[in-house]
Amino acid sequence: MSPTVLKRRVLATGLALLTASLVLSGCASGTVRYEGTGTVVGTAPSAPDPVEEESSGLSEADYEEFLDDVDGGISSADTYWTEHWAEFFPGEYISPSVHGDNGLYDGYDPSSDPGCGGQDLGPENAFYCIPEDYVAWDLSLMVNGFADGDTWIYLVIAHEWGHAIQARIDPALVAEQTELQADCFAGASIFGSVADGYLNLDDGDLAEITSALSRLADATEWTSTGDHGDPFQRIGAFDIGRQGGPTACFAGA
Protein backbone atom coordinates (compact mmCIF):
# COMPACT_ATOMS: atom_id res chain seq x y z
CA MET A 1 0.00 0.00 0.00
CA SER A 2 1.42 3.37 -0.96
CA PRO A 3 1.98 6.10 1.66
CA THR A 4 -0.78 8.18 0.01
CA VAL A 5 -3.32 5.37 0.32
CA LEU A 6 -2.21 4.73 3.89
CA LYS A 7 -2.69 8.37 4.82
CA ARG A 8 -6.20 8.32 3.34
CA ARG A 9 -6.99 5.19 5.34
CA VAL A 10 -5.64 6.79 8.49
CA LEU A 11 -7.73 9.91 7.88
CA ALA A 12 -10.92 7.90 7.35
CA THR A 13 -10.50 5.91 10.55
CA GLY A 14 -9.49 9.06 12.39
CA LEU A 15 -12.78 10.69 11.48
CA ALA A 16 -14.68 7.61 12.67
CA LEU A 17 -12.92 7.52 16.05
CA LEU A 18 -13.22 11.28 16.50
CA THR A 19 -16.97 11.05 15.91
CA ALA A 20 -17.28 8.22 18.43
CA SER A 21 -15.25 10.07 21.02
CA LEU A 22 -17.34 13.21 20.71
CA VAL A 23 -20.37 11.14 21.64
CA LEU A 24 -18.56 10.16 24.84
CA SER A 25 -17.05 13.56 25.59
CA GLY A 26 -19.89 14.59 27.86
CA CYS A 27 -19.01 11.79 30.30
CA ALA A 28 -16.95 12.36 33.39
CA SER A 29 -13.22 11.92 32.98
CA GLY A 30 -12.49 8.20 32.88
CA THR A 31 -9.89 6.25 34.78
CA VAL A 32 -7.58 3.66 33.35
CA ARG A 33 -6.94 0.89 35.85
CA TYR A 34 -4.18 -1.65 35.39
CA GLU A 35 -4.90 -5.05 36.92
CA GLY A 36 -2.07 -7.22 35.59
CA THR A 37 1.18 -8.17 37.24
CA GLY A 38 3.35 -7.52 34.20
CA THR A 39 6.97 -8.33 33.53
CA VAL A 40 9.78 -6.61 35.37
CA VAL A 41 11.80 -4.69 32.83
CA GLY A 42 15.43 -3.67 33.02
CA THR A 43 16.97 -0.41 34.16
CA ALA A 44 18.93 1.79 31.80
CA PRO A 45 22.66 1.87 32.64
CA SER A 46 23.95 4.62 34.93
CA ALA A 47 20.47 5.96 35.65
CA PRO A 48 20.31 9.05 37.91
CA ASP A 49 18.27 9.03 41.11
CA PRO A 50 14.48 8.82 40.68
CA VAL A 51 12.61 12.08 40.16
CA GLU A 52 11.28 13.31 43.49
CA GLU A 53 7.70 14.30 44.33
CA GLU A 54 8.71 17.92 44.94
CA SER A 55 9.66 18.30 41.28
CA SER A 56 6.19 17.32 40.09
CA GLY A 57 4.12 20.08 41.69
CA LEU A 58 1.53 17.47 42.68
CA SER A 59 0.22 16.77 46.15
CA GLU A 60 1.51 13.64 47.85
CA ALA A 61 -1.71 11.75 47.14
CA ASP A 62 -1.85 12.85 43.50
CA TYR A 63 1.82 12.01 43.01
CA GLU A 64 1.24 8.49 44.32
CA GLU A 65 -1.68 8.08 41.92
CA PHE A 66 0.47 9.49 39.12
CA LEU A 67 3.27 7.00 39.83
CA ASP A 68 0.76 4.15 39.98
CA ASP A 69 -0.43 5.08 36.48
CA VAL A 70 3.14 5.31 35.16
CA ASP A 71 3.88 1.86 36.59
CA GLY A 72 0.60 0.58 35.16
CA GLY A 73 1.41 1.98 31.72
CA ILE A 74 4.81 0.28 31.73
CA SER A 75 3.45 -3.03 32.97
CA SER A 76 0.48 -3.14 30.61
CA ALA A 77 2.58 -2.35 27.53
CA ASP A 78 5.27 -4.88 28.41
CA THR A 79 2.76 -7.56 29.40
CA TYR A 80 0.87 -7.22 26.13
CA TRP A 81 3.95 -7.61 23.95
CA THR A 82 5.35 -10.39 26.15
CA GLU A 83 2.18 -12.45 25.92
CA HIS A 84 1.37 -11.82 22.25
CA TRP A 85 4.77 -11.51 20.57
CA ALA A 86 4.79 -15.07 19.25
CA GLU A 87 1.44 -14.49 17.53
CA PHE A 88 2.95 -11.90 15.21
CA PHE A 89 6.73 -12.24 15.13
CA PRO A 90 9.42 -14.94 15.17
CA GLY A 91 12.03 -15.19 17.88
CA GLU A 92 11.90 -14.11 21.50
CA TYR A 93 10.55 -10.83 22.80
CA ILE A 94 13.05 -8.92 24.92
CA SER A 95 11.74 -5.95 26.89
CA PRO A 96 13.35 -2.57 26.36
CA SER A 97 14.98 -1.07 29.43
CA VAL A 98 13.16 1.64 31.36
CA HIS A 99 15.17 4.62 32.51
CA GLY A 100 15.52 4.65 36.29
CA ASP A 101 12.68 3.10 38.25
CA ASN A 102 9.82 4.30 36.05
CA GLY A 103 11.16 6.11 32.99
CA LEU A 104 10.81 9.56 34.53
CA TYR A 105 13.46 12.24 34.23
CA ASP A 106 13.45 16.01 34.78
CA GLY A 107 14.25 17.65 31.47
CA TYR A 108 14.87 20.98 33.20
CA ASP A 109 17.61 19.40 35.31
CA PRO A 110 20.64 18.37 33.21
CA SER A 111 21.80 15.98 35.94
CA SER A 112 18.50 14.08 35.59
CA ASP A 113 18.50 13.93 31.79
CA PRO A 114 19.71 10.46 30.68
CA GLY A 115 20.65 11.58 27.17
CA CYS A 116 20.84 9.40 24.10
CA GLY A 117 23.78 9.11 21.74
CA GLY A 118 25.46 12.08 23.38
CA GLN A 119 22.42 14.38 23.14
CA ASP A 120 20.09 15.49 25.93
CA LEU A 121 16.47 14.42 25.65
CA GLY A 122 15.31 17.78 26.99
CA PRO A 123 12.05 18.87 28.61
CA GLU A 124 8.56 18.03 27.35
CA ASN A 125 9.86 14.94 25.59
CA ALA A 126 9.27 11.19 25.58
CA PHE A 127 11.80 8.97 23.91
CA TYR A 128 12.90 5.53 22.82
CA CYS A 129 16.69 5.55 22.60
CA ILE A 130 17.71 3.16 19.83
CA PRO A 131 21.43 2.71 20.60
CA GLU A 132 20.84 2.08 24.29
CA ASP A 133 17.45 0.39 23.92
CA TYR A 134 15.59 2.22 26.66
CA VAL A 135 12.45 4.34 27.04
CA ALA A 136 12.10 7.55 29.06
CA TRP A 137 9.61 10.39 29.52
CA ASP A 138 9.97 13.87 30.95
CA LEU A 139 8.22 14.55 34.24
CA SER A 140 6.65 17.84 33.13
CA LEU A 141 5.26 16.27 29.94
CA MET A 142 3.64 13.47 31.89
CA VAL A 143 2.33 15.61 34.75
CA ASN A 144 0.83 18.23 32.41
CA GLY A 145 -0.98 15.52 30.47
CA PHE A 146 -2.03 13.73 33.66
CA ALA A 147 -3.91 16.88 34.68
CA ASP A 148 -6.35 16.20 31.84
CA GLY A 149 -6.69 12.48 32.44
CA ASP A 150 -4.60 9.44 33.21
CA THR A 151 -5.04 7.95 29.73
CA TRP A 152 -2.33 10.42 28.62
CA ILE A 153 0.25 8.43 30.57
CA TYR A 154 -0.78 5.10 29.08
CA LEU A 155 -0.80 6.56 25.58
CA VAL A 156 2.67 8.14 25.79
CA ILE A 157 4.20 4.97 27.23
CA ALA A 158 2.48 2.69 24.70
CA HIS A 159 3.65 4.96 21.86
CA GLU A 160 7.30 4.86 22.96
CA TRP A 161 7.01 1.11 23.45
CA GLY A 162 5.79 1.01 19.86
CA HIS A 163 9.11 2.49 18.75
CA ALA A 164 10.90 -0.23 20.70
CA ILE A 165 8.81 -2.79 18.82
CA GLN A 166 9.88 -1.23 15.51
CA ALA A 167 13.50 -1.80 16.51
CA ARG A 168 12.78 -5.50 17.14
CA ILE A 169 10.90 -6.51 14.00
CA ASP A 170 11.80 -7.16 10.38
CA PRO A 171 12.65 -3.75 8.83
CA ALA A 172 10.33 -4.64 5.94
CA LEU A 173 7.41 -4.39 8.38
CA VAL A 174 8.37 -0.91 9.62
CA ALA A 175 6.28 1.77 7.93
CA GLU A 176 7.81 4.89 6.43
CA GLN A 177 5.53 6.86 8.75
CA THR A 178 7.27 5.58 11.89
CA GLU A 179 5.44 7.90 14.27
CA LEU A 180 2.03 6.95 12.95
CA GLN A 181 2.98 3.28 13.14
CA ALA A 182 3.98 3.77 16.79
CA ASP A 183 0.50 5.24 17.37
CA CYS A 184 -0.95 2.17 15.66
CA PHE A 185 1.05 -0.18 17.89
CA ALA A 186 -0.12 1.87 20.88
CA GLY A 187 -3.74 1.33 19.89
CA ALA A 188 -3.08 -2.39 19.48
CA SER A 189 -1.40 -2.79 22.86
CA ILE A 190 -3.77 -0.60 24.90
CA PHE A 191 -6.94 -2.17 23.57
CA GLY A 192 -5.27 -5.57 23.48
CA SER A 193 -4.67 -5.14 27.21
CA VAL A 194 -8.32 -4.22 27.61
CA ALA A 195 -9.34 -7.39 25.76
CA ASP A 196 -6.98 -9.43 27.94
CA GLY A 197 -8.53 -7.95 31.08
CA TYR A 198 -5.39 -6.12 32.25
CA LEU A 199 -6.85 -2.66 31.63
CA ASN A 200 -10.32 -1.31 32.35
CA LEU A 201 -11.43 1.79 30.46
CA ASP A 202 -14.34 4.00 31.40
CA ASP A 203 -16.50 5.70 28.77
CA GLY A 204 -14.66 9.01 29.04
CA ASP A 205 -11.29 7.44 28.26
CA LEU A 206 -11.91 7.28 24.51
CA ALA A 207 -12.45 11.04 24.46
CA GLU A 208 -9.29 11.50 26.56
CA ILE A 209 -7.27 9.46 24.07
CA THR A 210 -8.58 11.52 21.16
CA SER A 211 -7.76 14.74 22.99
CA ALA A 212 -4.27 13.52 23.88
CA LEU A 213 -3.47 12.47 20.32
CA SER A 214 -4.63 15.87 19.11
CA ARG A 215 -2.44 17.70 21.63
CA LEU A 216 0.59 15.62 20.68
CA ALA A 217 0.10 16.08 16.93
CA ASP A 218 2.04 18.33 14.59
CA ALA A 219 0.40 21.40 13.11
CA THR A 220 0.57 19.92 9.61
CA GLU A 221 0.01 16.46 8.21
CA TRP A 222 2.75 13.84 8.22
CA THR A 223 5.39 14.73 5.63
CA SER A 224 8.69 13.22 6.82
CA THR A 225 10.06 10.64 9.24
CA GLY A 226 10.48 13.29 11.93
CA ASP A 227 6.83 14.29 11.91
CA HIS A 228 4.04 12.86 14.06
CA GLY A 229 1.13 13.66 11.76
CA ASP A 230 -1.84 15.96 12.20
CA PRO A 231 -4.59 15.13 14.74
CA PHE A 232 -6.76 13.18 12.27
CA GLN A 233 -3.79 11.10 11.15
CA ARG A 234 -2.68 10.29 14.69
CA ILE A 235 -6.20 9.39 15.76
CA GLY A 236 -6.67 7.30 12.63
CA ALA A 237 -3.41 5.41 13.11
CA PHE A 238 -4.28 4.63 16.72
CA ASP A 239 -7.71 3.39 15.67
CA ILE A 240 -6.25 1.08 13.02
CA GLY A 241 -4.28 -0.66 15.77
CA ARG A 242 -7.25 -0.60 18.13
CA GLN A 243 -9.44 -2.42 15.65
CA GLY A 244 -6.96 -4.56 13.74
CA GLY A 245 -4.17 -5.35 16.19
CA PRO A 246 -0.43 -5.23 15.38
CA THR A 247 -0.68 -6.83 11.92
CA ALA A 248 -2.87 -3.94 10.75
CA CYS A 249 0.06 -1.64 11.53
CA PHE A 250 2.61 -3.37 9.29
CA ALA A 251 4.00 -1.57 6.27
CA GLY A 252 1.85 -2.45 3.29
CA ALA A 253 -0.99 -3.81 5.42
N, C-alpha and C positions, 0 to 999 in steps of 0.2 A: 504494500500500500504506500502510495507516495505521501510525502509530508503534507502536501496540500489537501489530499483526501483525509488524512488523519486529523488535520486541524479542523476541517469541516465536521468530522465525526465528533471531535471533542466539543465543538461549539454547540452542536445539536444536543448532546447529552448534558452539557452545561445548562442550557436553557431549561431542560426538563427538570434537573435537580433544583435549579433556582426557583422554578415555579412551585415545586413541592415544598421547598423550605419556606417560602413566603406564606404558605398555608399554615405552617407550624409556628411562624414567627410571633404570633400572639401569645404563645404558651410561656409559662415561666421558664427562666433559664434552667436548662437540664444539668444533670450531673452524670459524669462518666464514672462508673465504679468498676475497678479491676478486682476480679475474684480468683484469679489463677495464682499459682505459686511461681511459675516462671523458671528460667534458667539463670544462674548466676553468671554474669559476664565479666570479662577481665577489666583490669584497670590500666589506663594508658601509662606508659613509663614516665617516671619523674614528675608525677602529678603534684601540683601545689596543694596546700591545705584546702579542705572544703570551704565553700563560700558560707559565711556566717549569716545568721538571721538579721543582724543589724544592717547588713548591706541591702536587704530586700525592701525595707520600708513597710513590711507587713507586720501585723501583730503576731504574737507568739502562736496563737491558735491558728491564724490564717497561714502562717509560715509552715506549720506542721501539716496542714491540709495540702498546701502547695507541694511540699516534699513528697507527701503520699501520692499525689497525682503524677509527679515526675517519676517516682519509682514504679508506679502502675503503668505509665507509658512505656518505660524501658522493658518491664517484664512482659507486657502484653505483646509488644512488637517482637521481642526475642522468642517468646513462647510460640507465637504463630509460625514464624519461619523455621523454628526448630522442629515443630510437629508436622509441618506440611512440605518441607523442602523436597523430600523424596518424591512427592507427587508431581513436581514440576521440573526438577533438575537432577542430573547425575551427581555422584560424589557425596561427600559429607558436608553438612552445613557447619561452619565455624562462626561463632558470634564475633562481631566487631568489639573492640574494647570500648569502654565508656570512660571518659575523662573523669578522674577523681572518683568520688563515691557515686555520683549521680549525673555526671555530664556538665554540671554547672560551673561556670567561671564568671568572673567580673571583668567585662571588657573595658571598664574604666580604670582598672588597676592592672598595670603591666605585669606585676608579679604574679597575678592570677591567670593571665592569658597563656594558654598552653602552646599557642603557635602551631604552625604547620609548614614544613618545608622552609623554615627560616623566616616566615612571615606571621605577624600577629593576626589573630582572628578578628579582634576588634569588638566594639560594643554593638548591640542590636544584631547579632549574627548567630546563626546555627550552622553547624558544619560537620561534614564527614571528611576526615583527613585521609586521603588515599595512601600516601607513602607510609603513614604510621598506623593506618587501619583503626581509627577511633572516631567516635562521635562526641560532639560537645555543643552546648548551647549557652548563650549569654544570659545571665541572671535578669538583666533589665528587660530583655526581649520576652522572656518567659513570664515574668511578673506582670508586665504591662498587658500581655495577652490574657493571662489568668484573671485579670480584673473583669474581663468580659465573658468569662466562662472557662471551665477547666478543659473543654474539648480542644482548646488552643494547644495545650501542652501535649496531648496525645497526637494531635496532627503534626506538630513540628517534629516530634520524636519519630513518628512513623515515616515522615518524609525523609529525614536524614538516614534512617535505617534503609529506606528505599535506595539511597545512593550506595550504601554498603552492599546491598544486594546486586546492584549493577556491577560492582567490582568483583563479584563472585561468580557471575554467570558468563556464558558464551558471549563474546563481544558481538556476535551476529544478532543476538537478541536485544541488545541495548539500542534504544531508539535514538535518533539524532536529537530529538527534543528531550534531553536527559532530565530536565527539571519537571516537565510534564509527566514523564514516565515515573519519576519518583513520587509525584502526586498520585499516579495510578496505583503504584505499589502500596502507597499509604492507604488508599481506599480499600484495596484488597486485604491488607492486614488488619485494619481497624474493624471492618465489617466481617472479616473472617473470624476475628476474636469474638465478635458478638455472636456469630453463628455457633462457635465452639462453646459459648457460655462463659468465657473469661471476662467479657465486658458487657455491661448493661447500659443502654442508652435511653434517656428520657426523650419525649417528643421534641423538646426545645433544642436538643443537641444537633439535629440536622441543620437548623437555622444557624446555630453557632459555627458549625463547620463551614457553611457557605460564607458567613461573614468573615471568618478567619482567612479563608482562601482568597477572598476579595481584598482584604487588608494586606496580605502578603504578595499580591500580584504586582507585576510591572504596569506602568502606565499605558504601554502599548502592547500589541500582541507579540507572541513569541517570534523572534526573528533570528536569533543566534543561540549557540550553546550556552552562553552566559545569562540568557534571559529566563524568566520564570513563566512568562505568558500573562495575558490579560485575565481579569477575573473569570470571564466565561470559559476561557481555555483551561484554567486551573480547576474550576468546578467540574468541567466536563471530563477532564482527565481523571480526577478523583472518582467520579461516578462510573467511569468505565471499569475501574478496578473494583469498585463497590459491587457492581452487578456481575462482572465477568471473572473476577479473580485474577491472579497473576498472569495467566496465559493471555488474557485480553490486553495486557500491557506490553507484550513483546513487540519488537520492531516487525512491521509487516502484518501484524495480527488484524 
